[in-house]
Amino acid sequence: MKVNEHNFLASLKKMKIEGKVQQETNQVYAVFHHEKKEYPIFLRSLHEGELLQFLTFIPCYVEQSKVSDMARFLHMLNKELDMPGFCIDEGSLTVFYRLVLPTLKKEYNEDAFEAFINTSQTICKSFATVIEALAIGAMTLEEIIKKAHELRGSQVEA
């Protein structure tokens, strides 16, 4: 199977996720829901099918005064993840999770596609609450780091 929008849409449908093609960008997009929030996912092939890009937006805007702390936090978070990909767009004040993966001989692999959709969802669900708290100033970066150290310490003791 070739890497194309038709196959993306078919895989999403199989996963019971409604996908559509955004005409302006020719990307496939879908939305998944978690805790009453919408997480837009954008999918496209790059370099004539050599790469797949998965882009999932965290549903919050970063306060301008929190941009540097958010960038630092995302850098620290990416350092700890097996599949790093959190980014901040300072122009639009948005946070997203981006995976860019090679295809094998420009062929579409439905199992890999589904695995990476699920991975994107899991990672975003796992960290969205703390990202949003930092974005709006409900928690400081120092508080998040302290809490992470406390959690890490309690896991070592257990």
Backbone as CSV, one residue per row, in Angstrom:
resi,resn,N_x,N_y,N_z,CA_x,CA_y,CA_z,C_x,C_y,C_z
1,MET,0.838,-1.191,0.000,0.000,0.000,0.000,0.880,1.251,0.000
2,LYS,0.420,2.243,-0.700,1.149,3.505,-0.785,0.789,4.417,0.392
3,VAL,1.713,5.308,0.704,1.488,6.314,1.736,0.644,7.419,1.115
4,ASN,-0.617,7.532,1.556,-1.483,8.585,1.033,-2.642,8.864,1.985
5,GLU,-3.352,9.943,1.699,-4.456,10.379,2.548,-5.558,9.331,2.630
6,HIS,-5.814,8.641,1.530,-6.860,7.611,1.517,-6.567,6.532,2.562
7,ASN,-5.329,6.073,2.624,-4.968,5.041,3.599,-4.994,5.573,5.029
8,PHE,-4.604,6.837,5.228,-4.713,7.440,6.564,-6.172,7.418,7.022
9,LEU,-7.059,7.871,6.128,-8.485,7.936,6.471,-9.063,6.555,6.745
10,ALA,-8.674,5.575,5.941,-9.169,4.209,6.139,-8.716,3.655,7.490
11,SER,-7.474,3.911,7.861,-6.971,3.435,9.157,-7.679,4.123,10.315
12,LEU,-7.886,5.425,10.193,-8.602,6.145,11.244,-10.019,5.599,11.404
13,LYS,-10.686,5.357,10.278,-12.048,4.818,10.327,-12.058,3.464,11.035
14,LYS,-11.090,2.640,10.732,-10.968,1.333,11.370,-10.786,1.475,12.885
15,MET,-10.123,2.562,13.299,-9.895,2.836,14.720,-11.081,3.564,15.353
16,LYS,-12.142,3.763,14.568,-13.344,4.484,15.008,-13.045,5.954,15.343
17,ILE,-12.161,6.537,14.543,-11.827,7.955,14.638,-12.222,8.591,13.313
18,GLU,-13.032,9.635,13.376,-13.462,10.307,12.151,-12.350,11.219,11.642
19,GLY,-11.915,10.977,10.431,-10.880,11.798,9.819,-11.415,12.532,8.606
20,LYS,-10.803,13.656,8.301,-11.171,14.453,7.132,-9.894,15.004,6.517
21,VAL,-10.001,15.451,5.280,-8.868,16.097,4.617,-9.072,17.603,4.695
22,GLN,-8.073,18.301,5.204,-8.099,19.754,5.244,-7.636,20.240,3.871
23,GLN,-8.532,20.838,3.126,-8.252,21.198,1.738,-7.084,22.174,1.593
24,GLU,-6.965,23.135,2.525,-5.923,24.163,2.414,-4.517,23.571,2.491
25,THR,-4.350,22.527,3.286,-3.008,21.982,3.520,-2.840,20.569,2.976
26,ASN,-3.939,19.971,2.540,-3.940,18.587,2.065,-3.473,17.603,3.147
27,GLN,-3.740,17.971,4.400,-3.427,17.087,5.516,-4.705,16.401,5.977
28,VAL,-4.546,15.208,6.509,-5.667,14.533,7.152,-5.706,15.028,8.587
29,TYR,-6.911,15.317,9.058,-7.017,15.712,10.459,-8.155,14.957,11.124
30,ALA,-8.011,14.818,12.412,-9.017,14.154,13.236,-8.936,14.795,14.613
31,VAL,-9.878,14.454,15.455,-9.894,14.978,16.815,-10.141,13.820,17.756
32,PHE,-9.337,13.720,18.815,-9.682,12.771,19.861,-10.019,13.560,21.113
33,HIS,-10.833,12.975,21.945,-11.329,13.641,23.148,-10.754,12.988,24.396
34,HIS,-10.434,13.834,25.358,-9.951,13.358,26.660,-10.340,14.405,27.695
35,GLU,-11.019,13.961,28.738,-11.454,14.847,29.819,-12.142,16.103,29.280
36,LYS,-13.095,15.899,28.394,-13.926,16.965,27.820,-13.141,17.997,27.012
37,LYS,-11.969,17.613,26.545,-11.171,18.509,25.705,-10.901,17.841,24.371
38,GLU,-10.722,18.676,23.354,-10.457,18.181,22.008,-8.976,18.333,21.670
39,TYR,-8.414,17.248,21.141,-7.016,17.215,20.738,-6.953,17.012,19.226
40,PRO,-6.715,18.071,18.464,-6.612,17.917,17.011,-5.325,17.182,16.620
41,ILE,-5.470,16.254,15.687,-4.340,15.499,15.145,-4.255,15.814,13.654
42,PHE,-3.067,16.139,13.169,-2.846,16.375,11.747,-1.831,15.357,11.245
43,LEU,-2.122,14.769,10.090,-1.293,13.702,9.522,-0.963,14.037,8.076
44,ARG,0.279,13.799,7.704,0.636,13.972,6.297,1.923,13.225,6.001
45,SER,2.107,12.985,4.727,3.375,12.390,4.302,4.289,13.526,3.850
46,LEU,5.569,13.301,4.017,6.577,14.283,3.618,7.567,13.620,2.669
47,HIS,8.187,14.410,1.840,9.222,13.930,0.912,8.728,12.740,0.086
48,GLU,7.578,12.957,-0.552,6.993,11.964,-1.470,6.795,10.601,-0.819
49,GLY,6.361,10.623,0.440,6.033,9.374,1.124,7.169,8.730,1.879
50,GLU,8.321,9.383,1.931,9.447,8.813,2.683,9.268,8.957,4.189
51,LEU,8.492,9.961,4.603,8.271,10.224,6.023,6.789,10.400,6.308
52,LEU,6.385,10.044,7.529,5.038,10.323,8.023,5.156,11.312,9.167
53,GLN,4.293,12.326,9.170,4.276,13.285,10.269,2.949,13.176,11.005
54,PHE,3.039,13.038,12.326,1.881,13.032,13.219,2.029,14.261,14.107
55,LEU,1.022,15.113,14.128,1.079,16.344,14.908,-0.188,16.425,15.749
56,THR,-0.048,16.433,17.077,-1.197,16.499,17.978,-1.068,17.748,18.834
57,PHE,-2.092,18.593,18.805,-2.066,19.839,19.566,-2.652,19.644,20.953
58,ILE,-1.984,20.229,21.948,-2.491,20.254,23.317,-3.471,21.431,23.382
59,PRO,-4.689,21.209,23.879,-5.719,22.256,23.815,-5.556,23.353,24.873
60,CYS,-4.523,24.163,24.721,-4.346,25.326,25.591,-3.419,26.315,24.891
61,TYR,-3.455,27.540,25.361,-2.531,28.557,24.875,-1.594,28.936,26.008
62,VAL,-0.347,29.168,25.670,0.668,29.506,26.658,0.671,31.019,26.860
63,GLU,0.562,31.440,28.116,0.676,32.863,28.408,2.071,33.323,27.993
64,GLN,2.138,34.509,27.415,3.424,35.027,26.922,4.502,34.978,28.001
65,SER,4.130,35.292,29.228,5.113,35.308,30.317,5.596,33.911,30.706
66,LYS,4.948,32.864,30.198,5.302,31.479,30.541,6.047,30.757,29.416
67,VAL,6.294,31.434,28.310,6.894,30.785,27.140,8.257,30.173,27.457
68,SER,9.133,30.918,28.115,10.473,30.370,28.371,10.417,29.192,29.337
69,ASP,9.562,29.259,30.359,9.408,28.120,31.270,8.824,26.915,30.541
70,MET,7.882,27.164,29.643,7.281,26.055,28.890,8.333,25.408,27.990
71,ALA,9.113,26.218,27.315,10.157,25.668,26.441,11.140,24.828,27.255
72,ARG,11.512,25.322,28.400,12.435,24.573,29.270,11.794,23.268,29.738
73,PHE,10.536,23.332,30.160,9.838,22.128,30.622,9.733,21.092,29.502
74,LEU,9.351,21.523,28.310,9.218,20.583,27.195,10.566,19.957,26.852
75,HIS,11.623,20.741,26.941,12.965,20.191,26.704,13.283,19.110,27.740
76,MET,13.004,19.395,29.006,13.261,18.403,30.067,12.393,17.161,29.873
77,LEU,11.152,17.371,29.487,10.231,16.258,29.260,10.714,15.389,28.100
78,ASN,11.088,16.011,27.001,11.582,15.265,25.835,12.821,14.442,26.171
79,LYS,13.653,14.975,27.049,14.871,14.263,27.443,14.529,12.932,28.121
80,GLU,13.386,12.873,28.805,12.998,11.678,29.558,12.147,10.698,28.752
81,LEU,11.562,11.144,27.657,10.658,10.298,26.873,11.417,9.409,25.897
82,ASP,10.936,8.180,25.734,11.508,7.293,24.722,11.194,7.792,23.317
83,MET,10.065,8.458,23.169,9.681,9.032,21.871,9.433,10.524,22.067
84,PRO,10.509,11.320,22.161,10.339,12.755,22.379,9.676,13.412,21.184
85,GLY,9.006,14.527,21.439,8.385,15.229,20.328,7.583,16.450,20.736
86,PHE,7.610,16.833,22.025,6.869,18.023,22.440,7.576,19.272,21.949
87,CYS,6.782,20.223,21.430,7.308,21.471,20.874,6.402,22.620,21.287
88,ILE,6.954,23.809,21.218,6.160,25.016,21.426,6.337,25.899,20.196
89,ASP,5.239,26.456,19.739,5.281,27.439,18.662,5.087,28.799,19.328
90,GLU,6.169,29.547,19.437,6.104,30.821,20.146,5.243,31.849,19.419
91,GLY,5.107,31.709,18.115,4.280,32.644,17.356,2.800,32.507,17.674
92,SER,2.332,31.268,17.767,0.909,31.038,18.045,0.654,30.683,19.505
93,LEU,1.724,30.578,20.303,1.634,30.247,21.729,0.933,28.912,21.964
94,THR,1.247,27.951,21.106,0.648,26.620,21.220,1.716,25.569,21.500
95,VAL,1.260,24.481,22.116,2.116,23.336,22.395,1.579,22.163,21.594
96,PHE,2.475,21.394,21.011,2.049,20.229,20.243,3.062,19.112,20.406
97,TYR,2.626,17.921,20.026,3.489,16.745,20.053,3.665,16.303,18.612
98,ARG,4.912,16.217,18.151,5.192,15.927,16.741,6.097,14.708,16.620
99,LEU,5.614,13.735,15.853,6.422,12.571,15.495,6.640,12.600,13.992
100,VAL,7.855,12.426,13.558,8.159,12.272,12.139,8.916,10.961,12.016
101,LEU,8.339,10.047,11.238,8.876,8.693,11.157,9.119,8.281,9.718
102,PRO,10.187,7.547,9.485,10.445,7.065,8.122,9.498,5.928,7.753
103,THR,9.216,5.831,6.470,8.464,4.682,5.961,9.477,3.723,5.351
104,LEU,9.089,2.500,5.198,9.965,1.514,4.582,9.622,1.455,3.098
105,LYS,10.530,1.917,2.265,10.344,1.917,0.811,9.078,2.661,0.376
106,LYS,8.754,3.732,1.102,7.573,4.548,0.805,6.278,3.747,0.868
107,GLU,6.271,2.672,1.629,5.078,1.835,1.773,4.358,2.174,3.069
108,TYR,3.041,2.107,3.009,2.203,2.394,4.162,2.066,1.140,5.014
109,ASN,2.302,1.288,6.312,2.166,0.183,7.248,1.066,0.540,8.239
110,GLU,-0.091,-0.091,8.068,-1.257,0.245,8.884,-1.021,-0.025,10.369
111,ASP,-0.356,-1.113,10.703,-0.092,-1.423,12.112,0.785,-0.353,12.757
112,ALA,1.813,0.080,12.046,2.690,1.133,12.571,1.912,2.441,12.714
113,PHE,1.082,2.759,11.721,0.264,3.968,11.765,-0.601,3.965,13.021
114,GLU,-1.323,2.871,13.247,-2.202,2.773,14.416,-1.404,2.860,15.713
115,ALA,-0.241,2.228,15.755,0.595,2.275,16.960,1.023,3.707,17.264
116,PHE,1.369,4.472,16.233,1.828,5.829,16.475,0.680,6.777,16.793
117,ILE,-0.498,6.540,16.252,-1.675,7.321,16.667,-1.929,7.065,18.147
118,ASN,-1.923,5.796,18.540,-2.154,5.449,19.946,-1.067,6.021,20.855
119,THR,0.176,5.973,20.409,1.280,6.539,21.190,1.094,8.038,21.372
120,SER,0.753,8.739,20.301,0.527,10.186,20.384,-0.579,10.501,21.380
121,GLN,-1.670,9.741,21.314,-2.783,9.970,22.237,-2.355,9.731,23.682
122,THR,-1.681,8.633,23.924,-1.266,8.294,25.288,-0.320,9.340,25.861
123,ILE,0.661,9.745,25.085,1.630,10.732,25.570,0.946,12.067,25.840
124,CYS,0.069,12.488,24.948,-0.622,13.760,25.155,-1.538,13.699,26.376
125,LYS,-2.276,12.612,26.517,-3.143,12.462,27.690,-2.323,12.476,28.974
126,SER,-1.165,11.859,28.946,-0.328,11.742,30.143,0.223,13.084,30.618
127,PHE,0.482,13.993,29.704,1.162,15.226,30.085,0.347,16.495,29.867
128,ALA,-0.842,16.400,29.304,-1.632,17.593,28.991,-1.977,18.408,30.230
129,THR,-2.321,17.742,31.323,-2.741,18.470,32.523,-1.619,19.349,33.063
130,VAL,-0.421,18.803,33.152,0.698,19.589,33.682,1.127,20.667,32.682
131,ILE,1.050,20.375,31.395,1.371,21.386,30.379,0.392,22.550,30.481
132,GLU,-0.885,22.231,30.603,-1.894,23.291,30.726,-1.693,24.095,32.011
133,ALA,-1.390,23.417,33.117,-1.173,24.121,34.390,-0.023,25.119,34.274
134,LEU,1.045,24.720,33.618,2.179,25.622,33.420,1.810,26.742,32.447
135,ALA,1.087,26.410,31.397,0.722,27.391,30.361,-0.087,28.552,30.917
136,ILE,-0.983,28.262,31.858,-1.864,29.312,32.390,-1.382,29.872,33.725
137,GLY,-0.269,29.341,34.227,0.271,29.854,35.477,-0.311,29.229,36.729
138,ALA,-1.052,28.125,36.589,-1.602,27.445,37.766,-0.505,26.742,38.561
139,MET,0.593,26.393,37.894,1.779,25.827,38.544,3.002,26.494,37.936
140,THR,4.041,26.609,38.738,5.303,27.136,38.222,6.181,25.968,37.787
141,LEU,7.180,26.279,37.015,8.126,25.251,36.590,8.815,24.633,37.805
142,GLU,9.157,25.456,38.769,9.817,24.954,39.977,8.919,23.967,40.724
143,GLU,7.620,24.261,40.814,6.682,23.344,41.477,6.587,22.016,40.725
144,ILE,6.579,22.086,39.420,6.502,20.866,38.604,7.760,20.024,38.800
145,ILE,8.918,20.677,38.777,10.175,19.946,38.974,10.205,19.306,40.359
146,LYS,9.783,20.046,41.372,9.757,19.513,42.742,8.836,18.303,42.824
147,LYS,7.648,18.416,42.232,6.681,17.308,42.249,7.249,16.089,41.519
148,ALA,7.914,16.312,40.408,8.514,15.200,39.656,9.576,14.489,40.489
149,HIS,10.389,15.264,41.210,11.412,14.656,42.074,10.766,13.859,43.202
150,GLU,9.674,14.390,43.765,8.963,13.670,44.827,8.398,12.357,44.299
151,LEU,7.792,12.408,43.120,7.226,11.192,42.526,8.317,10.182,42.209
152,ARG,9.409,10.650,41.670,10.525,9.760,41.345,11.068,9.115,42.620
153,GLY,11.179,9.889,43.694,11.659,9.366,44.966,10.729,8.331,45.556
154,SER,9.415,8.548,45.448,8.459,7.575,45.997,8.441,6.296,45.169
155,GLN,8.736,6.378,43.886,8.790,5.174,43.057,10.026,4.349,43.378
156,VAL,11.121,5.012,43.710,12.354,4.306,44.061,12.163,3.561,45.381
157,GLU,11.446,4.182,46.325,11.206,3.568,47.627,10.282,2.365,47.536
158,ALA,9.358,2.376,46.589,8.359,1.300,46.481,8.900,0.054,45.900
